[in-house]
Structure formats: C-alpha cells, structure tokens
Amino acid sequence: MKIPKKKKSICIIGGGFYGCYIAKKIKENFKNIKIEIYEKNTDLIAEAGKNNQYRLHLGFHYPRSLQTIKQTQEGSKIFINEFKNFISKPKKNIYLIHKKSLINFSSYKDIFKKLKISFKEINLKDIKFLKDSKMYQGAINTNEQVILLDKLIPKLKVFVKKNCKINFKNEIKKIDSKTGKIFDKKNTNKKFDYIINTTYTNPNLGLQKKYKVKYEIAGMVKIKNSLKNSAITIMDGPFVSLYPRNNKEASVSSVKYTPIKKFRKLSNLKRYLKSANKNKKNIEKKILNHSKNFFNDRIKMTSKGLILAPKVKILNDKFSERVSLVKQNHKTLSVLCGKLDAAPLAYKKIKNIIKKIN
C-alpha cells in the first residue's frame, strides 16, 4: 500500500497584503503544503497594505532607477493578469514635470521611450485644475491604473481564512533559522519546514546578513474624490500627488510633508506611533495646504482624515529605488518591498526555493 506523503509546513509571519498574497499563491500551486499565519493584529491586512496609495505602478514614478522601472513593469503585468477585475483605469493618469524638477522633461520622456513604455504628451493648457500651468515643463498621460483594494482585500481575506490556519494577536519575537523554529512573546515555539517573514516593518527577523534599512512614519490625507476620473503626480522633487482610491475617495500625498518623521530603529518608530495622534490635525493641514500651491479650486480638498503608515526603505536609496527583495537564511525567507504590484515578483523568488521541499 502506498503511504501518503506527509504534508510540509510553512509559517508566514505577518498577515498583511504580501503575507496573504504569498499564502494564496502557495496554496494554489502546492497542494502538499500546510500554511500557518501569525498576525499581531486582530484581522488580516490591517496596516501598510491598505494605508498606501492605490497606484498600480508602471515605472513613471521612478525615472532615476532603471532597475525599479523594469521590475515594476514585470510585476504589474502579472498583477493585472491575476487581478484584472480589481483594477480601474482613469481616463487621465497625468505626470507633470515641474520646472524645479530633479529631471528635465526631455530626459524624462527619453527614458520611457527607450524602454518602449507608452505614454502620450498632453498640452498643459488642457489641464484645467492647475493653479498655474507656467510652473511646469510639460505633462504626459500614462496607462497607470488604480488597484481597487476596497474590493480586492475582502476577497483575498476570505480565501486565506478558508485555506490557512491563522493565529491572530500573536507576534513572533524570534526565529531559529537553522531548525525552522519560531518563538512568540511567551517563548512558546513551533517548528516548520520554511518560515516566510512578511512583517514589512521587521524584515531582519531571522536573518544573519541583515537588510540595511531606515524607517519613517508617512502621512496621507483622504479627500472626497473630485478628480473627474483623473490621477495627478507632480515630478520630481518636493511636490504632491492626488490619486484615486475608489469613486468616492482619493488620497493626497506630499513629498515635503508625507514623511513625518524618520528613524534608524524600529523601536523608536513604534514609540512615536503611540503619540502620533496628537499631531494628526497639524500634519493634515500641512499636506492639504501644500497641495493647494499647485491646484485650483476645481479640486475640492474636502478632508476625510489622515492616514498614518510605517515605511521601511533601503538605507542608501539614492535614486528612489523600490525594488522587491527576498533574502534567505537557512529555513527563513524574508521579504522587503513596499509596492503592492511587486508581490508577484517576491512570490516568484519564494516559489523557486520552496519547490525543493514539495
């Protein structure tokens, strides 16, 4: 009689967007693997994943990082193929190049022409919501889209809750990567064939060769969506972006005021977050006032509140790199990336490693 193969086990630490997406892909592709998720909050996808711009990147945000552009192109194609029912395309997804930009308009266009990434140049005078069109060198309309996270997240959560064991309110404090053991606050341990760290804010958990990272608290303002099926990004410097979240809401972010405070240690970020609510109104006001320097009153800045989110970035990201990274230490795989559309690329790397145990 043939003895059934014993199921392999994978622990995913962090039930955010990345953790849930990777869990879904593993369950769909590896029938012989059990997944157990450890999440410190009381629900899945409660932090960074939904407290961000809902932008489906095509690379226009990162003109100074060729690696990020290429990776973004690859990731977005997979993302669109998988989640086409959860994506919306604004009629106008406009990138404006300011006269004080770090990159000139001609060079900006040349980058994407050489990479054969399509866009259409538009007349500045046709953009009716600008306070002063003379502030800009030029503008393009792109094919970037909006991830409808309000619809996608519930769907993803249903799948994960049905197919994975989830331990809520359980924060993992230590990993023994050689044995595959995890330890929680009470020092209770459990052993797995592989451990995937998708905590985002603690990417060095279980690693020997650490990521060199920096932390920041970022703020965006939710506003009533009066963008008329448009998205607006001003490049490349201390400017602002207005981006739809759905038909009713958009987000305002400011390169100048969205990074509220920067830290070298995660513990300092956590400490600051506990008292951050005191400054919310002041931060919100700064972001909205900054955006009013660029837009006329055709865009109504009716605030629906400030969103705060932790950010983790590579320490020396001189060229605004936002690449998807996966590091391995024995049985631990640790993911570091802040863009939702790069999740398929992280899974691709993980898949090539875990298929050895299946």
N, C-alpha and C positions, 0 to 999 in steps of 0.2 A: 504494500500500500504506500502511495506517495505521501510523504509528510509535507503538510503545508508550510510554506516559507513563513518564518516569524517576521512580523511587521517591524520595520525600522522606525525609529522615533526621532523627531526633530522638535526642538524647542525654539519658539520665536519670542524674543524679548522685545516688547513694545507693540501694542495693538493699534498703531497709527495707520495712515494710508499705506505706507511701504510694507509694514508688517502684514496687514490684511491682504494687500495685493499679492505679495510673495506667497502667503499661505494659500490663497486661491489658486495660483498657478501650480504650486506643488501638488495640491490635491487633484487638480485636473490632469496632471501629467504623470504622477507617481502613485499608483493605486496601492502600493505596498508600504506607504509611509504614513505614520500617525503624526499629527501635529498638535502640539500643546502651546498655547499662547499665554504669556504672563504680561498683564497690563496693570499699571499702578493706579489708573483711574477706575471709575465705576462703569465706563462704557468704552467702546471702540471708537477710534478716530475722533478724539476729544480735544486735540491740541493743534500742533503745527499744520497738519494736513488741511484743515478747513479754515485756519486763520491765516490765509495767504491769498495772493492774487489768484484768480481762477484762469490764468493765462495758459494756453497751450502753445508753448514756445516753438518757433521755427528758426531761432538764431538771431533775429534782428535786435534783440536786447544785448547781445554780447559781441559787438563788432571788433573788440580788441583781443578776442580769444578764439582762434580758429578751431582749437580742439573742442571747445564748448559748442560752437556752431554745428560742427559735424556730428557730435554726439546728440545734440538736440534734434537735428534732422532725423537721425536714425530712430531715436526714442519716440518722437512724435508720430512717425509713420506706423509703428507698432501700436501705439496708444489709440490712434484714430481707427485702425483696423479692429481693435478689440472693443472699443467703447464708442462706436460711431453714433449710437442712439443717445449718448450723453454729452454731445458736443454741439455747440452752436457757433455759426459764423456771422459776425457782424458785417453789415454791408460795407462799413468803413472801419478798418483797423489801421489807424494812422500813426506813423512815426514822423515826428518833426525834428529837424536838426537845427538847434539854436545857434545863433551867431557866436555865442560864447562856449560852444561845444568843444569837447576834447578831440573831436574828429570832424573834419570838414565834410560837407555834403557830397562832394565829388568822390572822395575816398570811400565814404560810407557806401555809396551806390556801387562803386567798383568791386568792393569786397563780395557783395551778394551776386553781382553779375558774373564774376569769375567762378563762383560756386554754383551758378545756374539755379539760384533761388529766386523765384519770380516775385515781382512787385510792380507797381505802376506809379510813376511820378504824377503828382497832382499839383494843381495851381493853389498857392497859398491863399489867394483871394476867394477861392471857392469854399474855404473852411470858415464857416460863419461864426463859430463860437470862440475865435481867438480875440484876445484883448487888443493885440497889435501884431499884425502879420509881418511887420517890418523887423520883428525880433528874430526872424528865422531865415536860414539859408535856403531851406527847401523842405519838401514833405513827400512821403510815399504812402501808398495804400498797400497793405500786405495781406497775406492769406492766413495770418494767425487767427486762432479761434478761442472760444471760451469753453472751459471744462464745466459742465453743469453738475457741480459737486453736490448741490442740494438734492439731485436725483440719483447720482451715482453712489454716494456714500451709503444711503439706506440699503440699496441693492447689494453692495459689497458686504455690508454688515450681516445681512440675512444669510448669505452664502457661508460666511466664516463661522457664524454662530451655529449653523446647522452641521458643518463638517469638521469643526475643530473643537477641542476641549479648551475652554478659556478660564483662566484664573484671574479674576478682577481683584483690585485693591491689593495687589501682590507685587512689590517692587524687588527686583533681583539686585543684590548688592555685590555679588562676587561670582566669578566664573573660574573653574579649574579646566582650562582648555585641553590639557593632556588627557584627562579622564572623561571629559564631557559632563562634568557636574556643575550645577547651578546652586547658589545659596541665597536664600531670602533674608529679610531682616531678623528673623528668629533663628537663623543659621540652619534652617531645615534644608536638606539637599536632595537633589534628584538627578539621575544620570540619563543622558541622551546620546544618540549617535552623532548628531550635529546640533550646534547652537547657533542661531542666526540673530545677531544683535541689530535691531532696527529702532533703537530708542531715540535716535537722532541727536538728542542733547548729550548722550554719553557714549560716543562711538568708540572710545578706548577701552570700554569694559571687556575684559578677556583678551586683550591684545598685548603682545610683547613689544612689537615695533609700533609705537603709538602714532596716531594722526597728530600732526601739529595744527592745532585749531585755535580759533578765537570765538568768543560768544558775544551776542548782543540781544537786547530787547528791541523788537521792532513794533511800530505802531502804524496802523492804517485806519482811516475813517470810513465807515459805511455811510453812504448817502443814498437818497432816493434817486433811482435811475432816470435821469432826464437826458441821456446821451443820444437819443434818437437812433438806436441801433448802430452806435459807433463806439470805438475804443481809441484812446489817445495816449501816446507815450512821447515825452519830450526828451531828446538825447543831446548830448552825452555829458552829463555833469550834474550840478545841484538843482535839478528840475523836478517835475512832477509827472505822475501817470494817473489817468482815470480809466478804470477797467470794469466792465460789467461783471456781475456775479450771477444775475438772472434778469428777468424782465422788470423786476421791481427795485433791485438794489445794484449799486456799483460801489467800487472802492476807490479811495483817493490815497495815494502814497507819495511821499516827498523824499527825494534823495538827501535833502538837508535835514529834515525833522523826523523821518520814519525811523532811522537808527537812534533810538532814545538814549541808550547807554551801552558801552562796550565793556567786556570783561575778559580776563585771561583764565579765570577759574569758574567752573560750573557752580560751585558753592556760593560764590558772590552773586551770580545771576539769580539763583534760587532765593537768596536772601532779599535781593532787590524786588523781586516779583511780589513778595508778601506785602510790601508797602507801596507798590506801583499805583494802586487805585487812587491814592491821594493826588497824584499829578495828572490824572486822565483828562480832565477838562482843559487844562493848560496845554497839553500835548495836542489834543484835538483841535484847539483853536489855532495853534501854530501851523499845523498841516493845512487846515482849511484856508487860512489867511495867505499862506504861501501859494496855494493853487489859484487864488483869486488874482495873483500877479500876472497870470498867463491866460485866463479865460474870462470872457464877458458874462453877463447875467443870463444869457441863453441857457447856461448850465446852472441849475439850481443846486446850491450847496446845502441841501436840507439834511442835516446830520441824523444818522440813526445809531450813533455810538462809535466809540473807539474800540478797535480790535488790537489786543496785545499778543505777541507771539515770540518765543525764543528763536534765535537763529544761530546756527553753527556754521562757520566758514573756515576754509583752509587759511592758515595764518598769513601766508605771503601770496594772497590772490591779487597780484598787482594789475592783472588785466581782466578783472571781474570774472574769473573762471568759476563756473558752477558745474564741474564735471561730476559724474556718478562714480563713486569709488567703492570697491569691495576689498577688504583686507582679510587674510586668513592667518590664524594661529592655531595649529593642530585642528581641533574639532570646533573652533569658533570662527564664524564668518561675520564680519562687521561691515555694515553698510553706512556710507556717508553721502548724502545728497539732499538738496532742498527742493528740487524741482519735481513735481508730480509726474510729468511726462517722461522722466528718466527712469522711473520704476521698472519698465520692461528691460532696460539695459542691465540694471542691478540683478534682476531675476536671471537674465541670460548667463551672467557670470556664475551665479549661485548654482544654476542648473548643471553646468559643466562639472562642478565639484561634487554635488550630492548624488549624481547619477552613478558614481562609483560604489555607493552603498546599497543601491536598489537591486 
